[in-house]
Amino acid sequence: LPRTVAAAGDAERVKRGGEIYALNCSPCHGPRLIGEESAFDLRTFPRDQRERFVMSVTRGKNAMPPWGDLLKENDVDALWAYVVAGER
């Protein structure tokens, strides 16, 4: 794909991830990925650990419930794109 097409697709995926984050994740992780009280600060999530992120989201971790039955694979991919982009 030409770079502009890929960049547009990436931007759209980040935007969609932001929408998913706002609806499902921000109540605990905060509006800026910071983490409220005991929720993980997603700004510090290692960018080279995508599989760990996917597993945590889909299967849950500690106090976080599993989202695998609610979010589709492309939703989790968009969410990852949003976290990696560091959108605030």
Long-range contacts (C-beta under 8 A, 24 or more apart in sequence): 10-81, 13-77, 13-78, 13-81, 13-82, 14-78, 14-81, 14-82, 14-85, 14-87, 16-75, 16-78, 16-82, 17-78, 17-79, 17-80, 17-81, 17-82, 17-83, 17-85, 17-87, 18-82, 18-87, 20-71, 20-75, 20-78, 20-79, 20-82, 21-79, 21-82, 21-83, 24-67, 24-70, 24-71, 25-79, 28-64, 32-88, 33-83, 33-86, 33-87, 33-88, 38-63, 39-63, 39-64, 40-64, 42-83, 43-86, 45-83, 47-84, 50-80, 53-80, 53-83, 54-80
